[in-house]
Amino acid sequence: MGCKNLAIVSSSVGAVFVTFSTDYVFDGRKRAPYTIADIPNPLSCYGRSKLLGESLTRDFSSKFFIVRTSWLFGESENNFVKKFFQWIKEKDVLRISEDRFSTPSYTVDVAGAVLDLIHTENYGLYHITNAGWCSRYQMSRYIATKLGWRKTILPIDEEELEMKAERPFFSVLDNFPLKETIGYTLRSWEEALEAYLESLK
């Protein structure tokens, strides 16, 4: 209900409400990037809660931006890149999923796009991610190569990880109409990840 309350309060004072959602609102059965016109079908409680937040935002806010994004990395400790750093320290051989695809997205880039979006007053639903997509395995190999790490990284199927929550196998987001609204597209996930790795040195 937090999303509902914030939407109500922001609407009552004429403020713009920005809320963040996820690629996990989709079931992953599509094999092309999901657009804002595609019908969500979340597989997990997390995805369903985010979709509910989207609905409440539409119902109770008059000026809003709903931002779906994916595989965020940045300053927070709770992201795949930071976890990968820890695994590299602890294990000689890493086994990483190669059959689940989405877009790693740099929080700095997403935040910048959101700030530009707010100034447009073109309210509604947007997908905001860096460009391109990959698997977690491809992302891991990219990090290891950039940092010169020699640990063994093996590709495995997601099922071997025995994840508790079901997740979509393909949840890449199509960023249209973001470019048409703010005038540019975000850089590739590789460029963004390289910039992030440089910032950590």
N, C-alpha and C positions, 0 to 999 in steps of 0.2 A: 504493500500500500504506500510505501515511501514515494514511489514515482507518481502516484495519483495525488498525494498531498502536495508535492512540489509543483506539479502541473497546475493544481488549483490555486496555490499561492501566487505563482508567477503570473497566471492569468488575471488574478484579482488586482495586481499592481501594475499590469501592463508590461511586464517583463518578458523577454524572450527565454523560452525554456529549451535547453539542450540536454538530450539524454543519449546514452550510448547503448547500442545493441550489438549483436554478434552474427557471424556467419552460421552459427549453430542453430539459427531459426529454420534452416533448410535441412532436408533429409539426405542430400548428397546423391540422389539418384540421377540427377541431370549431369550430362557430361560436357556442358558448356557453362561459362560464367553466369551466375545468377544475377538477374536484373531486379530493379525495384518493382517491376510488374509481376515477377514470379510469386506464386502462392507459397507461403512458408508452410513447413510441416516438420517441426522440431522433433528430435528423437529422444532428448534428455530433459530432465527437470530444469536444468540451467537454460536450455533453449526455450522451453515453454515459459519460464518466468520472464525472460527477456521479451518474448513475443507479447506477453500480457502487458508488460511495461509500455511497449509500443502502442498497444490498443488504448490503454489508459491515458497516455499522452495525447493521442488524437481526440479522445472523448472530453478531456478536461482542460486542455490548453488551447488558446486561440492563436498563439504565435510560438511555433516550436520547430526544432530541428531534431529529427531522429537520425542518428549516425550509426550505421552498421559498419563494423570493421573486423579484422581478423588477425590472429597470431601476433599480437602486439609484443614488441620488445622495446626496452628503454631503461629508465632509471630504476624502475621497480625491480625488486628481487624475484618476484613471482612471474618469471617468463622463461621461455625455452632456452634462450641463449645463456642466461645465468645458470640454469640447471645443467646445461651442457658443459659449462666450465667446471662445475663441481664433479660431474661424471668423469671428465677427462683426468681429474686429479685422483679419483678413487679407483678407476678401472683401467686395465690394460686393453680390454676389448669392449667396444660399445656396440650394442645392437639397437638400431634405430629404424623406425617404421618407414617403408618406402612406398606404401600403397594408399596413403592418405594425402590429399592435396588441398592447399589453400595458399594464401599470400602472406608472408611475413611482412609486418607493417611497423614502421618506426614511429614511436609516439610523438617525436618531434615533428615529423612530417604531417601526421594526422592532426595534431593540435594546430599547426599552422594553417592547414586547409580549413579546419573548423572556424578559426578566427576570421579568415577571409569570407567564409560562407555566411557567417553571422551578419556581416556588413551588407550583404546583398538583399536581405529581407525576403528572399525567395524561400519561404518556409516549406517544410515537408520532410520527406524521407530521402536519405542519401546513403550511398555506399562510398566509403573512403578507405582505400588501401593503397599501398605502393603498387607499382605495375608488375605484371607477370605472376607466375605461381610456381610452386615446387612442392616436393615432399619433405618431411622432416629429415630424411636421409640426405637428400640433396642439400638442404640447408646446413646440415652438420658437416658435410664434406666441404662446403664453401667456407665455413668458419675455420675448419682445421687447415685448409689450404692457405687461407689468408694469414693465419697465425703461425704457419710452419710446424704444426703439430704432426707427429708421426704415429699416433696411436691407431690401432686397427678399428675401423668402423664398418660394421657389417649390416647390410640391408635385410630387414625381416618384414613379415606381414604383421599388420596391426593386431591380428588375433593372438599372436604369440605373446603379446604384452599383457593380455588378460585385463584390459581396462575395465573399471567398474561401470562407467557411464558410456552408453552408446553414442558414437559421434559420426557425423557424415564423412564419407570417404572422399567426396569432392565438394568443397564449399567455397570455391573461388567466387568473388563478387565482381560484377561489372560496374564500373564507376560512373557510367552515364546516369544522369546528366551533370556530373560534377564539373567536368571541363567547360561545358557550355555555361555554367553558372559562375565559376570563379576565374575562368580564362586559362587554366593550365591543368595538366595531369601531374600526379606525383611521380617522382623518379622510380626506377626499378627497385625491386626488393634487394637486388645485389648491391646497387650503389648505396642504398640506405643502410644496409647491414655493414658495408665497408666503412661508411662514415661513423656508424655507431662503434665499431671495433676500434677505429682510430681515436675516438673520444675517450676510450677507456685506458689508453696508454699513458 
